[in-house]
Amino acid sequence: MDKLKVGIAGYGIVGKRRHQFIDSHPSLQVTAICEQNFTGSSVALPGISCYNNYKELLEKEQLDVLFVCLTNNIAAEVTMAALEKQLHVFCEKPPGMNVEEIRNVIAVEKKYPDLKLKYGFNHRYHDSVKETLRIIQSGELGEVINLRGVYGKSRIIPFSGGWRSKRELAGGGILLDQGIHMVDLMRLFCGEFEQVKSFISNDFWGHDVEDNAYAIMKDRKGRIAMLNSSATQWQHKFNLEISLSQGYIELHGILSGSKSYGEEKIVIGLRDEESDNGQMEQKTIKFLQDNSWRDEIFEFASAIIEKKPILSGTSYDALETMKLVFSIYYSDEVWRKQYNINNPNQ
């Protein structure tokens, strides 16, 4: 079959990385890119048409697929525009600025049931996460009892630009930008959470988006998850502890482009029912390669080519994860009033 023609809207760090792994798939070919900073003299991508806005790209190019790697304030807008052009769409997280935007996207998606829409919840494709999910689903360590997670870095503004610190462009701070991955994984391991208590703060960096979010959440089975999403974690950290009825799983580190979160590993402990001193048999599994970007794109391509449903990162996942993020915002009464946060469950 002919290769699927792929466009990339947004050609920053993430767009370039997506390009790398799109090129590695035998049935995908990047034919067009847009980036607001492109000028005629600055673009040198042989065989690829380049534009500086997405509307021109969608109007002039005959595409099959669009990857949306843009700022949060236009991610949903561009996703809907691409669906209306009857393109398959892969959109990075977060899927938009707020819950209502995702509901609007889903309304458009329903008009085109043959199109595939996938969201880039990349952490689901890390080997440590896949092995943790396998163990939980197998029942070999019993049922989940509770979860505790910390995901943090040392600032909101990355070296690639400052838009993440501006509410009008980002919609939220460290929780929406990075902590959303931890929120999504907690949903993956437990299901939906129905009660949320939280404190949100921007006291340190002083932007109009949060630099710390602290949340306690209860799921439908009464299980508790605790979360700290932080932009004051001077030593970058990804850590998720899961207690189960017959043991525990600890996820430490995540392989990333920055290499700043340490090695990726899981520690698995088996409960000794006869011991009272907490000493347990445990083993550590280290994961030395990050194939998550490749695997995510290859799964998306398979869904298109083989006309299969999206397995992970569906619009439902996007909606429910965004609802939980905004439930954390909404639960803090001071934060809710200061930034006019609507109840995401209404």
KEDOMI-29368 format. One record per residue (C-alpha): x, y, z; residue number from 1. Coordinates in steps of 0.1 Angstrom, whole numbers, plus 5000, padded with zeros to 4 digits. Layout:
east, north, up, num
X, Y, Z, NUM
...
This chain:
east, north, up, num
5000, 5000, 5000, 1
5010, 5036, 4996, 2
5025, 5053, 5026, 3
5001, 5074, 5047, 4
5010, 5111, 5043, 5
5016, 5127, 5077, 6
5016, 5163, 5088, 7
5031, 5176, 5120, 8
5016, 5208, 5135, 9
5042, 5222, 5159, 10
5079, 5215, 5153, 11
5095, 5220, 5187, 12
5112, 5194, 5208, 13
5082, 5170, 5208, 14
5073, 5175, 5172, 15
5109, 5167, 5161, 16
5109, 5136, 5183, 17
5076, 5125, 5168, 18
5091, 5130, 5134, 19
5120, 5107, 5142, 20
5098, 5078, 5151, 21
5072, 5084, 5124, 22
5100, 5080, 5099, 23
5109, 5047, 5114, 24
5075, 5032, 5105, 25
5074, 5017, 5070, 26
5039, 5029, 5062, 27
5042, 5065, 5074, 28
5058, 5095, 5057, 29
5060, 5130, 5069, 30
5052, 5153, 5040, 31
5044, 5186, 5057, 32
5052, 5205, 5088, 33
5040, 5238, 5103, 34
5057, 5259, 5130, 35
5050, 5295, 5138, 36
5087, 5304, 5138, 37
5094, 5291, 5103, 38
5105, 5316, 5077, 39
5114, 5309, 5041, 40
5151, 5311, 5047, 41
5152, 5291, 5079, 42
5136, 5259, 5067, 43
5157, 5232, 5051, 44
5138, 5200, 5052, 45
5141, 5183, 5018, 46
5109, 5168, 5004, 47
5088, 5183, 5032, 48
5065, 5213, 5027, 49
5068, 5238, 5055, 50
5043, 5264, 5067, 51
5041, 5288, 5096, 52
5004, 5281, 5105, 53
4982, 5251, 5107, 54
4954, 5265, 5086, 55
4976, 5269, 5056, 56
4990, 5234, 5061, 57
4955, 5219, 5062, 58
4943, 5239, 5032, 59
4972, 5232, 5009, 60
4983, 5197, 5018, 61
4966, 5163, 5010, 62
4972, 5144, 5042, 63
4960, 5113, 5058, 64
4972, 5119, 5094, 65
4980, 5150, 5115, 66
5002, 5150, 5146, 67
4993, 5179, 5169, 68
5023, 5191, 5189, 69
5012, 5226, 5197, 70
5006, 5248, 5228, 71
4976, 5239, 5249, 72
4955, 5269, 5239, 73
4951, 5256, 5203, 74
4955, 5219, 5207, 75
4918, 5211, 5207, 76
4911, 5237, 5180, 77
4936, 5221, 5156, 78
4924, 5186, 5165, 79
4889, 5195, 5156, 80
4900, 5212, 5124, 81
4919, 5181, 5113, 82
4890, 5158, 5120, 83
4867, 5180, 5100, 84
4892, 5176, 5071, 85
4887, 5138, 5077, 86
4923, 5132, 5089, 87
4933, 5107, 5116, 88
4948, 5127, 5145, 89
4974, 5121, 5171, 90
4974, 5149, 5197, 91
4999, 5154, 5225, 92
4989, 5157, 5261, 93
4973, 5177, 5276, 94
4945, 5175, 5251, 95
4934, 5211, 5257, 96
4930, 5240, 5281, 97
4900, 5226, 5300, 98
4874, 5198, 5301, 99
4849, 5216, 5279, 100
4873, 5217, 5250, 101
4877, 5179, 5252, 102
4839, 5175, 5252, 103
4838, 5196, 5220, 104
4865, 5175, 5204, 105
4845, 5143, 5212, 106
4814, 5158, 5196, 107
4834, 5163, 5164, 108
4850, 5128, 5166, 109
4815, 5112, 5168, 110
4807, 5126, 5133, 111
4836, 5106, 5118, 112
4835, 5071, 5133, 113
4860, 5057, 5108, 114
4887, 5082, 5119, 115
4912, 5074, 5146, 116
4919, 5099, 5174, 117
4947, 5091, 5198, 118
4962, 5112, 5227, 119
4999, 5110, 5236, 120
4998, 5096, 5272, 121
5034, 5085, 5266, 122
5041, 5071, 5300, 123
5016, 5042, 5295, 124
5041, 5028, 5269, 125
5072, 5027, 5292, 126
5082, 4991, 5300, 127
5081, 4997, 5338, 128
5045, 5008, 5335, 129
5035, 4980, 5312, 130
5050, 4954, 5336, 131
5033, 4970, 5366, 132
5000, 4969, 5348, 133
5005, 4932, 5339, 134
5012, 4923, 5375, 135
4981, 4942, 5387, 136
4959, 4927, 5361, 137
4972, 4892, 5367, 138
4962, 4893, 5404, 139
4995, 4877, 5415, 140
5000, 4903, 5442, 141
4963, 4906, 5450, 142
4942, 4937, 5449, 143
4954, 4973, 5450, 144
4951, 4989, 5484, 145
4965, 5024, 5479, 146
4989, 5045, 5458, 147
5014, 5073, 5465, 148
5029, 5093, 5437, 149
5054, 5122, 5434, 150
5063, 5136, 5400, 151
5084, 5168, 5401, 152
5109, 5190, 5384, 153
5127, 5221, 5394, 154
5108, 5248, 5375, 155
5077, 5253, 5352, 156
5096, 5270, 5324, 157
5117, 5246, 5304, 158
5147, 5256, 5283, 159
5124, 5254, 5252, 160
5103, 5284, 5261, 161
5081, 5301, 5287, 162
5046, 5295, 5274, 163
5039, 5268, 5301, 164
5040, 5295, 5328, 165
5013, 5316, 5312, 166
4977, 5307, 5320, 167
4963, 5321, 5287, 168
4985, 5297, 5268, 169
4988, 5267, 5291, 170
4955, 5266, 5311, 171
4973, 5252, 5341, 172
5008, 5247, 5355, 173
5029, 5217, 5366, 174
4999, 5195, 5373, 175
4984, 5199, 5338, 176
5017, 5198, 5321, 177
5036, 5170, 5338, 178
5015, 5157, 5367, 179
4988, 5147, 5342, 180
5009, 5117, 5335, 181
5008, 5105, 5371, 182
4970, 5112, 5372, 183
4966, 5091, 5341, 184
4986, 5062, 5355, 185
4966, 5062, 5387, 186
4935, 5059, 5366, 187
4951, 5031, 5346, 188
4959, 5011, 5377, 189
4927, 5018, 5397, 190
4899, 5031, 5375, 191
4880, 5062, 5381, 192
4883, 5084, 5412, 193
4851, 5099, 5426, 194
4862, 5121, 5456, 195
4891, 5146, 5456, 196
4906, 5168, 5483, 197
4935, 5191, 5474, 198
4957, 5221, 5480, 199
4971, 5241, 5451, 200
4999, 5266, 5453, 201
5019, 5291, 5432, 202
5037, 5307, 5462, 203
5072, 5299, 5451, 204
5074, 5308, 5414, 205
5046, 5333, 5415, 206
5032, 5326, 5380, 207
4994, 5325, 5374, 208
4996, 5287, 5372, 209
5004, 5263, 5400, 210
5039, 5252, 5409, 211
5026, 5226, 5434, 212
4995, 5205, 5436, 213
4987, 5181, 5465, 214
4958, 5158, 5462, 215
4941, 5129, 5480, 216
4917, 5109, 5459, 217
4893, 5080, 5465, 218
4882, 5057, 5438, 219
4849, 5038, 5433, 220
4862, 5009, 5455, 221
4872, 5032, 5483, 222
4910, 5030, 5475, 223
4931, 5061, 5482, 224
4957, 5077, 5460, 225
4979, 5105, 5471, 226
4997, 5128, 5446, 227
5022, 5156, 5447, 228
5029, 5173, 5414, 229
5057, 5198, 5419, 230
5078, 5224, 5402, 231
5100, 5228, 5433, 232
5115, 5193, 5432, 233
5152, 5204, 5429, 234
5163, 5168, 5422, 235
5138, 5157, 5395, 236
5117, 5127, 5406, 237
5093, 5102, 5393, 238
5081, 5078, 5421, 239
5049, 5058, 5423, 240
5043, 5033, 5452, 241
5015, 5008, 5449, 242
5004, 4988, 5479, 243
4986, 4955, 5472, 244
4971, 4929, 5494, 245
5000, 4905, 5488, 246
5029, 4928, 5483, 247
5039, 4961, 5467, 248
5053, 4976, 5435, 249
5074, 5007, 5435, 250
5082, 5026, 5402, 251
5113, 5046, 5404, 252
5126, 5069, 5377, 253
5115, 5073, 5341, 254
5136, 5073, 5310, 255
5132, 5107, 5294, 256
5148, 5130, 5269, 257
5163, 5151, 5298, 258
5178, 5120, 5314, 259
5172, 5138, 5347, 260
5147, 5114, 5364, 261
5172, 5086, 5370, 262
5172, 5050, 5358, 263
5139, 5034, 5352, 264
5131, 5004, 5375, 265
5105, 4987, 5395, 266
5109, 4971, 5429, 267
5085, 4942, 5436, 268
5079, 4930, 5472, 269
5061, 4899, 5484, 270
5042, 4900, 5516, 271
5053, 4876, 5544, 272
5021, 4869, 5563, 273
5041, 4855, 5593, 274
5064, 4885, 5597, 275
5056, 4915, 5619, 276
5087, 4935, 5612, 277
5081, 4945, 5576, 278
5110, 4925, 5562, 279
5100, 4912, 5528, 280
5113, 4893, 5498, 281
5118, 4917, 5470, 282
5134, 4920, 5435, 283
5143, 4949, 5413, 284
5138, 4950, 5375, 285
5157, 4977, 5356, 286
5146, 4989, 5321, 287
5175, 5002, 5300, 288
5157, 5013, 5268, 289
5129, 5037, 5262, 290
5108, 5024, 5233, 291
5076, 5042, 5244, 292
5077, 5068, 5216, 293
5081, 5042, 5189, 294
5055, 5018, 5204, 295
5029, 5045, 5208, 296
5032, 5056, 5172, 297
5033, 5021, 5158, 298
5001, 5012, 5177, 299
4984, 5043, 5163, 300
4996, 5033, 5128, 301
4983, 4998, 5132, 302
4949, 5011, 5143, 303
4946, 5031, 5111, 304
4959, 5005, 5087, 305
4942, 4975, 5102, 306
4910, 4995, 5111, 307
4913, 4985, 5148, 308
4901, 5005, 5178, 309
4926, 5027, 5197, 310
4937, 5007, 5227, 311
4952, 5034, 5249, 312
4950, 5071, 5249, 313
4915, 5073, 5236, 314
4893, 5105, 5238, 315
4876, 5088, 5268, 316
4910, 5086, 5285, 317
4917, 5122, 5276, 318
4883, 5133, 5290, 319
4884, 5114, 5322, 320
4920, 5123, 5330, 321
4913, 5160, 5323, 322
4882, 5158, 5345, 323
4904, 5144, 5374, 324
4930, 5171, 5369, 325
4904, 5198, 5370, 326
4887, 5181, 5400, 327
4920, 5186, 5418, 328
4920, 5223, 5408, 329
4883, 5227, 5417, 330
4886, 5210, 5451, 331
4908, 5238, 5465, 332
4882, 5265, 5472, 333
4907, 5294, 5472, 334
4922, 5283, 5439, 335
4888, 5277, 5424, 336
4876, 5312, 5432, 337
4909, 5329, 5422, 338
4910, 5314, 5387, 339
4873, 5308, 5382, 340
4876, 5270, 5379, 341
4843, 5253, 5368, 342
4831, 5220, 5382, 343
4844, 5195, 5357, 344
4818, 5169, 5365, 345
4788, 5191, 5355, 346
